[in-house]
Every structure is written in C-alpha cells, then in structure tokens.
Amino acid sequence: MRAWFQGLNLGKSPDVTVASYLELEFVMSESNLRKSVLAAQNNADLCAAVFAAHGLAVRRDENALVCTGTPPPLYPKAVTLRPGLGAGPFRSENMAAQSAFAVKDSFADLPLGQLSAVTLFSATWIWKEASAEETSAPWKRIATKEGLTRWEAAWSASNVQSETPMFPASLLDNTNIAFFGQEGKEGFRAGCIANQSSEVVGVSNVFGPTNNHSVVDAAIRCTECFGTGRPIVGYETHEDARSFVDLGFEKSGNLRVLLVDQNMQSDQARVSM
C-alpha cells in the first residue's frame, strides 16, 4: 500500500497527509484507489472540456477541478481528484460567490456537516481492463453540427431536459472526445460519449434502454475502439452499474454528488447566534 503513495504529490494542504491516505487501506485497496483516482481525473477532463466549450474557465490542481463560472445544467461546479481534502476548498466563499452549487465528491468522504451539504445521489466508479482484442465501433461517430444536434435531442429526451444546449459543436473538434450513436429513421435510438485521458478512456452519457445489455455492450465497444489499449472507466448509479458489471466491469469505489447551499450555512449561523 505504501509504495503507491511514495510518488504521490500531497501538496501543502495541512488536511492531506500520508497517514490520512493510509487510513483508507481498511476500506479500499491500493488497486481500487488508483482506479478511482484515474476515473475521477478522466471525469474531470470531460467536465473541463464541456466547460471550455461553454466559454467557462477552470481552476485545477492535484486536489480538484473547479469551474470559475456557473456550470451548465447537470454539471458540478467542482470535482474532487483525491481523497481526504476536507471542507476548506469547497466552502461557499471559495466558490465564486455562488449561493448553491454541486460538488462531485469523488471518494464520498467530504464532511457534509461542515459544508452544509446534502447528497443528491450516490454512485460507483466502474473499471474494465483494456481489451487485448481489436474491435470496431458498432455505432457511428458523430462528425457534424447537425448530427450532434440530433444526437443531443435524443440524449435530452432520455435525461433531464434543458433549454440550454449542453454539448456545443466545438466539442467535435476536441480529439479526446467522441460522440457515438445508433441512428434510425426517427432519430437516434442510443448513444454515448467516450473521452480519453493519458491512461484511461471514459464512457459516459449512455442513453437508450440501458437495462438492455446490447446497448451497454455497444457503448463499451465504441469506447474501446476510441481509446485503443486503455482501460475503460466511468461511473453509474449502483442500479445502472449492474449491466456494466455483467459485461466485465468491476466497481472500484464509491462517489456521490453533493448540493452545497450557502443559505443553509447562513440559517445555521443565525440559529447559533
């Protein structure tokens, strides 16, 4: 366990120590912790790309990714990149004066009480080792603005609909991101996003009947094709993860998405006065 942490840059935060990391030995193996860290970094890469496509700047270090503006709907303002951070980096006064915002708590260890936060939902990181076999993508890769508009319309119909387009066409120019979909006469029936980082490739935004193993399998194969030779990472709710586990994934660690509400902090302060 200790060998992996010898090369880890712990930074200067007094809340982050080798000892605090080693305490995780009892709840998470070295292998799973590394997989969760890589998955969180990959997810942050996708968030950063979406933020940039919306003209939003980010602040990123070894601790977290933070969007300095107001993120688009369904996206968190911050993503933690390692465990043991404590509440400090995510207090409202450090988050561009937004009264309420979401934080992706990548290791499910942020102190809810200190943040005046509630859990919106819990999920699990998933991991699949790189395939030794060459594969071809069963769905087509989206290459045009018009195609992406149709893809997003189908994606939105199966998710929380937003008046604001979530995926600007400039994302098609990002060589680390690929949109895949199965299109019929009435539009896209299924699809996913693949995004690659240096060590892994992520699968996300899978839509279609996700309890249908053929849809999940097609999304996996598209992602394998895009990120040749890389393990596949992602996150799913515990229920939706079952289809991925059936198809060769393992669960590497828990995460949760939190709502931090400055008004809750103010109300608590008034009560204590």
Accessible surface in RSA format (square Angstrom, percent):
REM  Atomic radii and reference values for relative SASA: ProtOr
REM  Chains: A
REM  Algorithm: Lee & Richards
REM  Probe-radius: 1.40
REM  Slices: 20
REM RES _ NUM      All-atoms   Total-Side   Main-Chain    Non-polar    All polar
REM                ABS   REL    ABS   REL    ABS   REL    ABS   REL    ABS   REL
RES MET A   1    50.52  26.2  13.22   8.8  37.30  88.8  11.61   9.9  38.91  51.6
RES ARG A   2   159.02  66.8 156.03  79.5   2.99   7.1  57.77  79.0 101.24  61.4
RES ALA A   3    75.52  69.4  60.37  93.2  15.15  34.5  61.10  86.0  14.41  38.2
RES TRP A   4    57.00  22.9  42.04  20.4  14.96  35.1  38.38  20.5  18.62  30.2
RES PHE A   5     8.07   4.0   3.01   1.9   5.06  13.2   3.81   2.3   4.26  12.2
RES GLN A   6   153.99  86.1 114.62  83.8  39.37  93.7  46.44  98.9 107.55  81.6
RES GLY A   7    75.65  93.3   0.00   N/A  75.65  93.3  41.81 114.7  33.84  75.8
RES LEU A   8    50.67  28.2  34.80  24.9  15.87  39.9  38.78  27.2  11.89  32.0
RES ASN A   9   100.07  69.0  88.62  85.6  11.45  27.6  38.44  92.5  61.63  59.6
RES LEU A  10    33.98  18.9  30.36  21.7   3.62   9.1  30.36  21.3   3.62   9.7
RES GLY A  11    34.54  42.6   0.00   N/A  34.54  42.6  11.54  31.7  23.00  51.5
RES LYS A  12   204.52  99.8 171.13 105.0  33.39  79.5 122.43 110.2  82.10  87.4
RES SER A  13    36.15  30.6  21.58  28.8  14.57  33.6  19.44  41.4  16.71  23.4
RES PRO A  14   122.68  89.4  92.95  84.7  29.73 108.1 105.07  86.7  17.61 109.5
RES ASP A  15    82.61  57.9  65.24  64.9  17.37  41.1  14.86  35.0  67.75  67.6
RES VAL A  16     7.06   4.6   0.13   0.1   6.93  16.7   0.13   0.1   6.93  18.8
RES THR A  17    62.14  44.2  59.49  60.3   2.65   6.3  56.28  75.6   5.86   8.9
RES VAL A  18    62.86  41.4  60.34  54.6   2.52   6.1  60.34  52.4   2.52   6.8
RES ALA A  19    63.94  58.8  57.04  88.0   6.91  15.7  60.41  85.1   3.53   9.4
RES SER A  20    33.47  28.3  24.35  32.5   9.12  21.0  25.03  53.3   8.44  11.8
RES TYR A  21     3.85   1.8   2.69   1.5   1.17   3.0   3.85   2.9   0.00   0.0
RES LEU A  22    24.20  13.5  21.51  15.4   2.69   6.8  21.77  15.3   2.43   6.5
RES GLU A  23   120.12  69.0 110.09  83.3  10.03  23.9  40.94  79.2  79.18  64.6
RES LEU A  24    36.83  20.5  36.63  26.2   0.21   0.5  36.83  25.9   0.00   0.0
RES GLU A  25    94.78  54.4  79.09  59.8  15.70  37.4  18.69  36.1  76.10  62.1
RES PHE A  26   178.60  89.4 143.96  89.2  34.64  90.1 149.58  90.7  29.02  83.1
RES VAL A  27   119.51  78.6  80.74  73.1  38.78  93.4  89.47  77.7  30.04  81.5
RES MET A  28    30.09  15.6  23.31  15.4   6.77  16.1  28.73  24.4   1.35   1.8
RES SER A  29    57.51  48.6  44.58  59.5  12.93  29.8  48.13 102.5   9.38  13.1
RES GLU A  30    59.59  34.2  55.77  42.2   3.82   9.1  15.63  30.2  43.96  35.9
RES SER A  31    59.13  50.0  49.78  66.4   9.35  21.5  43.21  92.0  15.92  22.3
RES ASN A  32    40.76  28.1  40.76  39.4   0.00   0.0   0.06   0.1  40.70  39.3
RES LEU A  33     0.68   0.4   0.68   0.5   0.00   0.0   0.68   0.5   0.00   0.0
RES ARG A  34    91.22  38.3  91.22  46.5   0.00   0.0  22.17  30.3  69.05  41.9
RES LYS A  35    22.89  11.2  22.67  13.9   0.22   0.5   9.65   8.7  13.24  14.1
RES SER A  36     0.31   0.3   0.31   0.4   0.00   0.0   0.31   0.7   0.00   0.0
RES VAL A  37    16.03  10.6  16.03  14.5   0.00   0.0  16.03  13.9   0.00   0.0
RES LEU A  38    17.98  10.0  17.15  12.3   0.83   2.1  17.15  12.0   0.83   2.2
RES ALA A  39     1.87   1.7   0.54   0.8   1.34   3.0   0.54   0.8   1.34   3.5
RES ALA A  40     0.00   0.0   0.00   0.0   0.00   0.0   0.00   0.0   0.00   0.0
RES GLN A  41    66.53  37.2  66.53  48.6   0.00   0.0  11.71  24.9  54.82  41.6
RES ASN A  42     5.19   3.6   5.15   5.0   0.04   0.1   0.00   0.0   5.19   5.0
RES ASN A  43    16.31  11.2  14.47  14.0   1.84   4.4   4.53  10.9  11.77  11.4
RES ALA A  44     0.00   0.0   0.00   0.0   0.00   0.0   0.00   0.0   0.00   0.0
RES ASP A  45    46.31  32.4  38.28  38.1   8.04  19.0  18.27  43.0  28.04  28.0
RES LEU A  46     8.66   4.8   7.92   5.7   0.74   1.9   8.66   6.1   0.00   0.0
RES CYS A  47     2.93   2.2   2.93   3.3   0.00   0.0   0.00   0.0   2.93   3.2
RES ALA A  48    20.96  19.3  18.17  28.0   2.78   6.3  18.50  26.1   2.46   6.5
RES ALA A  49    15.62  14.4   6.12   9.4   9.50  21.6  13.44  18.9   2.18   5.8
RES VAL A  50     0.51   0.3   0.51   0.5   0.00   0.0   0.51   0.4   0.00   0.0
RES PHE A  51     0.57   0.3   0.57   0.4   0.00   0.0   0.57   0.3   0.00   0.0
RES ALA A  52    68.39  62.9  49.32  76.1  19.07  43.4  52.30  73.7  16.09  42.6
RES ALA A  53    27.04  24.9   1.81   2.8  25.23  57.4   8.80  12.4  18.24  48.3
RES HIS A  54    51.88  28.4  22.51  15.6  29.36  75.1  13.16  13.6  38.72  45.1
RES GLY A  55    70.17  86.5   0.00   N/A  70.17  86.5  36.99 101.5  33.18  74.3
RES LEU A  56    40.85  22.7  32.82  23.5   8.02  20.2  35.34  24.8   5.50  14.8
RES ALA A  57    66.21  60.9  51.96  80.2  14.25  32.4  61.17  86.1   5.03  13.3
RES VAL A  58    57.62  37.9  32.06  29.0  25.55  61.6  32.06  27.9  25.55  69.3
RES ARG A  59   122.48  51.4 117.69  60.0   4.79  11.4  68.68  93.9  53.81  32.6
RES ARG A  60    99.45  41.8  64.58  32.9  34.87  83.0  34.87  47.7  64.58  39.1
RES ASP A  61    77.62  54.4  62.54  62.2  15.08  35.7  36.29  85.4  41.33  41.2
RES GLU A  62    70.85  40.7  53.46  40.4  17.39  41.4  33.51  64.8  37.35  30.5
RES ASN A  63    25.85  17.8  25.85  25.0   0.00   0.0   2.96   7.1  22.89  22.1
RES ALA A  64     6.65   6.1   4.54   7.0   2.11   4.8   4.54   6.4   2.11   5.6
RES LEU A  65     0.52   0.3   0.52   0.4   0.00   0.0   0.52   0.4   0.00   0.0
RES VAL A  66     9.66   6.4   9.66   8.7   0.00   0.0   9.66   8.4   0.00   0.0
RES CYS A  67     0.00   0.0   0.00   0.0   0.00   0.0   0.00   0.0   0.00   0.0
RES THR A  68    54.29  38.6  40.94  41.5  13.35  31.8  32.90  44.2  21.40  32.3
RES GLY A  69    23.89  29.5   0.00   N/A  23.89  29.5  23.65  64.9   0.24   0.5
RES THR A  70    94.53  67.2  81.18  82.3  13.36  31.8  55.47  74.5  39.06  59.1
RES PRO A  71    20.07  14.6  10.00   9.1  10.07  36.6  10.00   8.3  10.07  62.6
RES PRO A  72    10.78   7.9   1.86   1.7   8.92  32.4   8.95   7.4   1.83  11.4
RES PRO A  73    60.28  43.9  47.96  43.7  12.32  44.8  60.09  49.6   0.19   1.2
RES LEU A  74    96.26  53.6  50.18  35.9  46.08 115.8  61.87  43.5  34.39  92.5
RES TYR A  75    30.23  14.1  20.31  11.6   9.92  25.8  18.39  13.8  11.84  14.6
RES PRO A  76     8.53   6.2   7.20   6.6   1.34   4.9   7.34   6.1   1.19   7.4
RES LYS A  77     0.99   0.5   0.61   0.4   0.39   0.9   0.54   0.5   0.46   0.5
RES ALA A  78     0.13   0.1   0.00   0.0   0.13   0.3   0.13   0.2   0.00   0.0
RES VAL A  79     0.63   0.4   0.63   0.6   0.00   0.0   0.63   0.5   0.00   0.0
RES THR A  80     2.32   1.7   2.32   2.4   0.00   0.0   2.12   2.8   0.20   0.3
RES LEU A  81     7.07   3.9   5.44   3.9   1.63   4.1   5.44   3.8   1.63   4.4
RES ARG A  82     9.33   3.9   8.27   4.2   1.06   2.5   7.62  10.4   1.71   1.0
RES PRO A  83     1.76   1.3   1.22   1.1   0.54   2.0   1.47   1.2   0.29   1.8
RES GLY A  84    27.71  34.2   0.00   N/A  27.71  34.2  24.80  68.0   2.91   6.5
RES LEU A  85     5.08   2.8   2.64   1.9   2.45   6.1   2.66   1.9   2.42   6.5
RES GLY A  86    23.84  29.4   0.00   N/A  23.84  29.4  19.34  53.1   4.49  10.1
RES ALA A  87     3.69   3.4   0.30   0.5   3.38   7.7   0.30   0.4   3.38   9.0
RES GLY A  88    29.83  36.8   0.00   N/A  29.83  36.8  26.66  73.2   3.17   7.1
RES PRO A  89    51.44  37.5  38.92  35.5  12.52  45.5  48.36  39.9   3.08  19.2
RES PHE A  90     0.03   0.0   0.03   0.0   0.00   0.0   0.03   0.0   0.00   0.0
RES ARG A  91    80.72  33.9  80.72  41.1   0.00   0.0  17.22  23.5  63.50  38.5
RES SER A  92     0.54   0.5   0.44   0.6   0.10   0.2   0.44   0.9   0.10   0.1
RES GLU A  93   124.35  71.4  90.48  68.5  33.87  80.6  59.90 115.9  64.45  52.6
RES ASN A  94    70.34  48.5  58.03  56.1  12.31  29.6  17.41  41.9  52.93  51.2
RES MET A  95     0.99   0.5   0.00   0.0   0.99   2.4   0.99   0.8   0.00   0.0
RES ALA A  96    63.94  58.8  24.56  37.9  39.38  89.6  43.44  61.2  20.49  54.3
RES ALA A  97    87.75  80.7  60.56  93.5  27.20  61.9  65.46  92.2  22.29  59.1
RES GLN A  98    35.26  19.7  30.06  22.0   5.20  12.4  21.64  46.1  13.62  10.3
RES SER A  99    55.10  46.6  50.58  67.5   4.51  10.4  21.58  46.0  33.52  47.0
RES ALA A 100    42.03  38.6  28.27  43.6  13.76  31.3  28.44  40.1  13.59  36.0
RES PHE A 101     8.58   4.3   1.13   0.7   7.46  19.4   8.58   5.2   0.00   0.0
RES ALA A 102    22.27  20.5  17.66  27.3   4.61  10.5  17.66  24.9   4.61  12.2
RES VAL A 103     0.00   0.0   0.00   0.0   0.00   0.0   0.00   0.0   0.00   0.0
RES LYS A 104     8.61   4.2   8.61   5.3   0.00   0.0   1.96   1.8   6.65   7.1
RES ASP A 105     0.03   0.0   0.03   0.0   0.00   0.0   0.00   0.0   0.03   0.0
RES SER A 106     0.13   0.1   0.00   0.0   0.13   0.3   0.00   0.0   0.13   0.2
RES PHE A 107    18.96   9.5   4.34   2.7  14.62  38.1   4.41   2.7  14.55  41.6
RES ALA A 108    35.28  32.4  17.03  26.3  18.25  41.5  17.03  24.0  18.25  48.4
RES ASP A 109    57.95  40.6  29.73  29.6  28.22  66.7  29.83  70.2  28.12  28.0
RES LEU A 110     3.93   2.2   1.18   0.8   2.75   6.9   1.20   0.8   2.73   7.4
RES PRO A 111    36.92  26.9  25.76  23.5  11.16  40.6  36.92  30.5   0.00   0.0
RES LEU A 112    57.62  32.1  52.59  37.6   5.02  12.6  52.71  37.0   4.91  13.2
RES GLY A 113    64.27  79.3   0.00   N/A  64.27  79.3  46.00 126.2  18.27  40.9
RES GLN A 114   108.62  60.7  92.07  67.3  16.55  39.4  38.15  81.2  70.47  53.4
RES LEU A 115     0.00   0.0   0.00   0.0   0.00   0.0   0.00   0.0   0.00   0.0
RES SER A 116     5.58   4.7   2.79   3.7   2.78   6.4   2.78   5.9   2.79   3.9
RES ALA A 117     9.10   8.4   0.00   0.0   9.10  20.7   0.00   0.0   9.10  24.1
RES VAL A 118    66.07  43.5  63.53  57.5   2.54   6.1  66.07  57.4   0.00   0.0
RES THR A 119    57.56  40.9  29.69  30.1  27.88  66.4  24.69  33.2  32.88  49.7
RES LEU A 120    94.77  52.8  63.69  45.6  31.08  78.1  66.28  46.5  28.49  76.7
RES PHE A 121    82.15  41.1  74.35  46.1   7.79  20.3  82.15  49.8   0.00   0.0
RES SER A 122    55.97  47.3  45.07  60.1  10.91  25.1  24.04  51.2  31.93  44.7
RES ALA A 123     0.13   0.1   0.00   0.0   0.13   0.3   0.00   0.0   0.13   0.3
RES THR A 124     1.30   0.9   1.30   1.3   0.00   0.0   0.00   0.0   1.30   2.0
RES TRP A 125     1.19   0.5   1.19   0.6   0.00   0.0   1.19   0.6   0.00   0.0
RES ILE A 126     0.65   0.4   0.36   0.3   0.29   0.7   0.36   0.3   0.29   0.8
RES TRP A 127     9.33   3.7   8.86   4.3   0.47   1.1   8.86   4.7   0.47   0.8
RES LYS A 128    38.21  18.6  37.19  22.8   1.01   2.4  19.04  17.1  19.17  20.4
RES GLU A 129   100.47  57.7  93.97  71.1   6.51  15.5  55.79 107.9  44.68  36.5
RES ALA A 130    42.22  38.8  19.78  30.5  22.44  51.0  21.06  29.7  21.16  56.0
RES SER A 131    45.93  38.8  20.46  27.3  25.47  58.7  13.23  28.2  32.70  45.8
RES ALA A 132   111.76 102.8  65.50 101.1  46.26 105.2  77.10 108.6  34.66  91.8
RES GLU A 133   139.91  80.3 127.51  96.5  12.40  29.5  47.75  92.4  92.15  75.2
RES GLU A 134   175.79 100.9 141.90 107.4  33.90  80.7  61.85 119.6 113.95  93.0
RES THR A 135    48.44  34.5  21.07  21.4  27.38  65.2  23.69  31.8  24.75  37.4
RES SER A 136    80.42  68.0  74.83  99.9   5.59  12.9  46.13  98.2  34.30  48.1
RES ALA A 137    35.75  32.9  12.19  18.8  23.55  53.6  12.19  17.2  23.55  62.4
RES PRO A 138    56.75  41.4  16.90  15.4  39.85 144.8  27.51  22.7  29.23 181.7
RES TRP A 139    18.59   7.5  10.13   4.9   8.46  19.9   8.83   4.7   9.76  15.8
RES LYS A 140   102.58  50.0  89.89  55.2  12.69  30.2  67.47  60.7  35.11  37.4
RES ARG A 141   113.86  47.8  95.10  48.5  18.76  44.7  37.02  50.6  76.84  46.6
RES ILE A 142     7.28   4.1   1.24   0.9   6.05  14.6   2.86   2.1   4.43  12.0
RES ALA A 143    85.57  78.7  53.94  83.2  31.63  71.9  58.63  82.6  26.95  71.4
RES THR A 144    72.86  51.8  68.41  69.4   4.45  10.6  63.49  85.3   9.37  14.2
RES LYS A 145   136.69  66.7 131.39  80.6   5.31  12.6  73.80  66.4  62.89  67.0
RES GLU A 146   111.24  63.9 107.36  81.2   3.88   9.2  58.98 114.1  52.26  42.7
RES GLY A 147     3.66   4.5   0.00   N/A   3.66   4.5   3.66  10.0   0.00   0.0
RES LEU A 148     4.42   2.5   4.42   3.2   0.00   0.0   4.42   3.1   0.00   0.0
RES THR A 149    85.90  61.1  78.63  79.7   7.27  17.3  66.42  89.2  19.48  29.5
RES ARG A 150   107.14  45.0 101.00  51.5   6.14  14.6  57.95  79.2  49.19  29.8
RES TRP A 151     0.00   0.0   0.00   0.0   0.00   0.0   0.00   0.0   0.00   0.0
RES GLU A 152    23.12  13.3  23.12  17.5   0.00   0.0  11.14  21.5  11.98   9.8
RES ALA A 153    64.36  59.2  48.57  74.9  15.80  35.9  57.26  80.6   7.10  18.8
RES ALA A 154    20.82  19.1   9.04  14.0  11.78  26.8  16.75  23.6   4.07  10.8
RES TRP A 155    11.06   4.4  11.06   5.4   0.00   0.0   9.78   5.2   1.28   2.1
RES SER A 156    20.41  17.2  20.41  27.2   0.00   0.0  13.94  29.7   6.47   9.1
RES ALA A 157    73.24  67.3  45.09  69.6  28.15  64.0  46.02  64.8  27.22  72.1
RES SER A 158    66.92  56.6  28.80  38.4  38.12  87.8  40.15  85.5  26.77  37.5
RES ASN A 159    63.86  44.0  40.48  39.1  23.38  56.3  11.91  28.7  51.95  50.2
RES VAL A 160   102.78  67.6  96.05  87.0   6.73  16.2 101.59  88.3   1.19   3.2
RES GLN A 161   131.62  73.6 106.89  78.1  24.72  58.9  29.55  62.9 102.07  77.4
RES SER A 162    40.06  33.9   8.82  11.8  31.24  72.0  14.29  30.4  25.77  36.1
RES GLU A 163   185.12 106.3 147.21 111.4  37.91  90.3  69.53 134.5 115.59  94.4
RES THR A 164    64.48  45.9  60.79  61.6   3.70   8.8  31.34  42.1  33.14  50.1
RES PRO A 165    90.27  65.8  83.76  76.4   6.51  23.7  88.98  73.5   1.29   8.0
RES MET A 166     1.72   0.9   1.72   1.1   0.00   0.0   1.72   1.5   0.00   0.0
RES PHE A 167     5.37   2.7   0.42   0.3   4.95  12.9   0.42   0.3   4.95  14.2
RES PRO A 168    33.21  24.2  24.74  22.6   8.47  30.8  33.21  27.4   0.00   0.0
RES ALA A 169    33.14  30.5  21.97  33.9  11.17  25.4  22.18  31.2  10.96  29.0
RES SER A 170    61.84  52.3  47.34  63.2  14.50  33.4  48.38 103.0  13.45  18.8
RES LEU A 171     5.37   3.0   4.24   3.0   1.13   2.8   5.22   3.7   0.15   0.4
RES LEU A 172    42.88  23.9  17.91  12.8  24.98  62.8  20.19  14.2  22.69  61.1
RES ASP A 173   120.46  84.4  95.20  94.8  25.26  59.7  35.31  83.1  85.14  84.9
RES ASN A 174    47.89  33.0  39.41  38.1   8.48  20.4  15.27  36.8  32.62  31.5
RES THR A 175   110.46  78.6  98.90 100.3  11.56  27.6  77.22 103.7  33.24  50.2
RES ASN A 176    73.77  50.9  73.77  71.3   0.00   0.0   8.11  19.5  65.66  63.5
RES ILE A 177     5.96   3.4   3.51   2.6   2.45   5.9   3.51   2.5   2.45   6.6
RES ALA A 178     1.45   1.3   0.00   0.0   1.45   3.3   1.45   2.0   0.00   0.0
RES PHE A 179     2.42   1.2   1.84   1.1   0.58   1.5   1.84   1.1   0.58   1.7
RES PHE A 180     9.72   4.9   9.72   6.0   0.00   0.0   9.72   5.9   0.00   0.0
RES GLY A 181     0.53   0.7   0.00   N/A   0.53   0.7   0.00   0.0   0.53   1.2
RES GLN A 182    68.54  38.3  66.02  48.2   2.52   6.0  12.75  27.1  55.78  42.3
RES GLU A 183    56.02  32.2  25.48  19.3  30.55  72.7  13.67  26.5  42.35  34.6
RES GLY A 184    22.65  27.9   0.00   N/A  22.65  27.9  13.69  37.6   8.96  20.1
RES LYS A 185   217.23 106.0 171.93 105.5  45.30 107.9 123.27 111.0  93.96 100.1
RES GLU A 186   180.48 103.6 138.25 104.6  42.22 100.5  62.20 120.3 118.27  96.6
RES GLY A 187    22.41  27.6   0.00   N/A  22.41  27.6  19.24  52.8   3.17   7.1
RES PHE A 188    15.16   7.6   0.00   0.0  15.16  39.4   0.00   0.0  15.16  43.4
RES ARG A 189   140.05  58.8 124.31  63.4  15.73  37.5  68.99  94.3  71.06  43.1
RES ALA A 190     0.96   0.9   0.96   1.5   0.00   0.0   0.96   1.4   0.00   0.0
RES GLY A 191     0.00   0.0   0.00   N/A   0.00   0.0   0.00   0.0   0.00   0.0
RES CYS A 192     0.00   0.0   0.00   0.0   0.00   0.0   0.00   0.0   0.00   0.0
RES ILE A 193     0.60   0.3   0.60   0.4   0.00   0.0   0.60   0.4   0.00   0.0
RES ALA A 194     0.00   0.0   0.00   0.0   0.00   0.0   0.00   0.0   0.00   0.0
RES ASN A 195     4.39   3.0   4.39   4.2   0.00   0.0   1.25   3.0   3.14   3.0
RES GLN A 196    36.11  20.2  30.63  22.4   5.47  13.0   1.43   3.0  34.68  26.3
RES SER A 197    20.39  17.2  10.55  14.1   9.83  22.7  19.79  42.1   0.60   0.8
RES SER A 198   105.08  88.8  69.64  92.9  35.43  81.6  55.44 118.1  49.64  69.5
RES GLU A 199    83.88  48.2  72.66  55.0  11.22  26.7  33.25  64.3  50.62  41.3
RES VAL A 200     1.69   1.1   1.69   1.5   0.00   0.0   1.69   1.5   0.00   0.0
RES VAL A 201     0.00   0.0   0.00   0.0   0.00   0.0   0.00   0.0   0.00   0.0
RES GLY A 202     2.05   2.5   0.00   N/A   2.05   2.5   2.05   5.6   0.00   0.0
RES VAL A 203     1.89   1.2   0.23   0.2   1.66   4.0   0.23   0.2   1.66   4.5
RES SER A 204    23.21  19.6  20.37  27.2   2.85   6.6  23.21  49.4   0.00   0.0
RES ASN A 205    40.58  28.0  20.87  20.2  19.71  47.5  11.71  28.2  28.87  27.9
RES VAL A 206    23.32  15.3   2.98   2.7  20.34  49.0   2.98   2.6  20.34  55.2
RES PHE A 207     6.92   3.5   4.74   2.9   2.19   5.7   6.92   4.2   0.00   0.0
RES GLY A 208    23.38  28.8   0.00   N/A  23.38  28.8  10.72  29.4  12.66  28.4
RES PRO A 209    72.86  53.1  60.59  55.2  12.27  44.6  72.13  59.6   0.73   4.5
RES THR A 210    41.95  29.8  37.63  38.2   4.31  10.3  18.54  24.9  23.41  35.4
RES ASN A 211   127.02  87.6 105.06 101.5  21.96  52.9  39.97  96.2  87.05  84.1
RES ASN A 212    63.03  43.5  55.59  53.7   7.45  17.9  14.28  34.4  48.75  47.1
RES HIS A 213    74.40  40.7  70.23  48.8   4.17  10.7  60.79  62.7  13.60  15.8
RES SER A 214    74.14  62.7  59.28  79.1  14.86  34.2  53.46 113.8  20.69  29.0
RES VAL A 215    13.27   8.7  12.41  11.2   0.86   2.1  13.27  11.5   0.00   0.0
RES VAL A 216     0.00   0.0   0.00   0.0   0.00   0.0   0.00   0.0   0.00   0.0
RES ASP A 217    48.43  33.9  48.43  48.2   0.00   0.0   7.55  17.8  40.88  40.8
RES ALA A 218     8.90   8.2   8.76  13.5   0.13   0.3   8.79  12.4   0.11   0.3
RES ALA A 219     0.00   0.0   0.00   0.0   0.00   0.0   0.00   0.0   0.00   0.0
RES ILE A 220     5.21   3.0   5.21   3.9   0.00   0.0   5.21   3.8   0.00   0.0
RES ARG A 221    90.03  37.8  90.03  45.9   0.00   0.0  19.97  27.3  70.06  42.5
RES CYS A 222     0.00   0.0   0.00   0.0   0.00   0.0   0.00   0.0   0.00   0.0
RES THR A 223     0.00   0.0   0.00   0.0   0.00   0.0   0.00   0.0   0.00   0.0
RES GLU A 224    25.19  14.5  18.99  14.4   6.20  14.8   8.73  16.9  16.45  13.4
RES CYS A 225    47.88  36.2  34.97  39.0  12.91  30.3   2.74   6.9  45.14  48.7
RES PHE A 226    31.83  15.9  12.59   7.8  19.25  50.1  18.54  11.2  13.29  38.0
RES GLY A 227     0.45   0.6   0.00   N/A   0.45   0.6   0.00   0.0   0.45   1.0
RES THR A 228   105.27  74.9  88.95  90.2  16.32  38.9  72.27  97.1  33.00  49.9
RES GLY A 229    58.71  72.4   0.00   N/A  58.71  72.4  27.60  75.7  31.11  69.7
RES ARG A 230    67.62  28.4  63.85  32.5   3.77   9.0  11.21  15.3  56.41  34.2
RES PRO A 231    23.34  17.0  23.34  21.3   0.00   0.0  23.34  19.3   0.00   0.0
RES ILE A 232     0.89   0.5   0.89   0.7   0.00   0.0   0.89   0.6   0.00   0.0
RES VAL A 233     0.63   0.4   0.63   0.6   0.00   0.0   0.63   0.5   0.00   0.0
RES GLY A 234     9.27  11.4   0.00   N/A   9.27  11.4   9.27  25.4   0.00   0.0
RES TYR A 235    60.63  28.3  49.08  27.9  11.55  30.0  22.69  17.1  37.94  46.8
RES GLU A 236    28.39  16.3  25.94  19.6   2.45   5.8   2.55   4.9  25.84  21.1
RES THR A 237    54.45  38.7  53.16  53.9   1.29   3.1  50.17  67.4   4.27   6.5
RES HIS A 238    77.51  42.4  73.39  51.0   4.12  10.5  58.11  59.9  19.39  22.6
RES GLU A 239   125.37  72.0 116.20  87.9   9.17  21.8  31.09  60.1  94.28  77.0
RES ASP A 240    61.41  43.0  54.44  54.2   6.96  16.5   7.65  18.0  53.76  53.6
RES ALA A 241     0.00   0.0   0.00   0.0   0.00   0.0   0.00   0.0   0.00   0.0
RES ARG A 242   159.64  67.0 156.99  80.0   2.66   6.3  52.56  71.8 107.09  64.9
RES SER A 243    10.52   8.9  10.28  13.7   0.24   0.5   0.42   0.9  10.10  14.1
RES PHE A 244     2.48   1.2   2.48   1.5   0.00   0.0   2.48   1.5   0.00   0.0
RES VAL A 245    61.04  40.2  51.01  46.2  10.03  24.2  51.01  44.3  10.03  27.2
RES ASP A 246    96.17  67.4  61.03  60.7  35.14  83.1  17.60  41.4  78.57  78.4
RES LEU A 247    49.22  27.4  34.78  24.9  14.44  36.3  40.56  28.5   8.66  23.3
RES GLY A 248    53.44  65.9   0.00   N/A  53.44  65.9  31.76  87.2  21.68  48.6
RES PHE A 249     8.06   4.0   0.00   0.0   8.06  21.0   0.05   0.0   8.02  22.9
RES GLU A 250    68.18  39.1  64.18  48.6   4.00   9.5  31.84  61.6  36.34  29.7
RES LYS A 251    96.01  46.8  77.72  47.7  18.29  43.6  45.73  41.2  50.28  53.6
RES SER A 252     3.43   2.9   0.31   0.4   3.12   7.2   1.48   3.2   1.94   2.7
RES GLY A 253    13.70  16.9   0.00   N/A  13.70  16.9  11.93  32.7   1.77   4.0
RES ASN A 254    84.80  58.5  80.59  77.9   4.20  10.1  13.32  32.1  71.47  69.1
RES LEU A 255     1.09   0.6   0.00   0.0   1.09   2.7   0.00   0.0   1.09   2.9
RES ARG A 256    39.78  16.7  39.78  20.3   0.00   0.0   5.38   7.4  34.39  20.8
RES VAL A 257    12.14   8.0  12.14  11.0   0.00   0.0  12.14  10.5   0.00   0.0
RES LEU A 258     0.00   0.0   0.00   0.0   0.00   0.0   0.00   0.0   0.00   0.0
RES LEU A 259    56.95  31.7  56.95  40.7   0.00   0.0  56.95  40.0   0.00   0.0
RES VAL A 260     0.00   0.0   0.00   0.0   0.00   0.0   0.00   0.0   0.00   0.0
RES ASP A 261    28.69  20.1  28.69  28.6   0.00   0.0   0.04   0.1  28.65  28.6
RES GLN A 262    61.72  34.5  61.72  45.1   0.00   0.0   9.77  20.8  51.95  39.4
RES ASN A 263    87.53  60.4  86.87  84.0   0.65   1.6  21.00  50.5  66.53  64.3
RES MET A 264    59.90  31.0  57.65  38.2   2.25   5.4  49.71  42.3  10.19  13.5
RES GLN A 265    42.13  23.6  35.94  26.3   6.19  14.7  23.06  49.1  19.07  14.5
RES SER A 266    46.23  39.1  39.66  52.9   6.57  15.1  20.76  44.2  25.47  35.7
RES ASP A 267    68.11  47.7  66.81  66.5   1.30   3.1  25.50  60.0  42.60  42.5
RES GLN A 268    96.81  54.1  89.52  65.4   7.29  17.4  42.63  90.7  54.17  41.1
RES ALA A 269    51.47  47.3  45.13  69.6   6.34  14.4  50.97  71.8   0.50   1.3
RES ARG A 270   149.26  62.7 135.38  69.0  13.88  33.1  65.82  90.0  83.45  50.6
RES VAL A 271   128.72  84.7 102.69  93.0  26.03  62.7 109.94  95.5  18.78  50.9
RES SER A 272    95.54  80.7  55.34  73.9  40.20  92.6  50.57 107.7  44.97  63.0
RES MET A 273   189.58  98.2 123.84  82.0  65.74 156.5 138.88 118.1  50.70  67.2
END  Absolute sums over single chains surface
CHAIN  1 A    13017.2       9964.5       3052.7       7006.9       6010.2
END  Absolute sums over all chains
TOTAL         13017.2       9964.5       3052.7       7006.9       6010.2
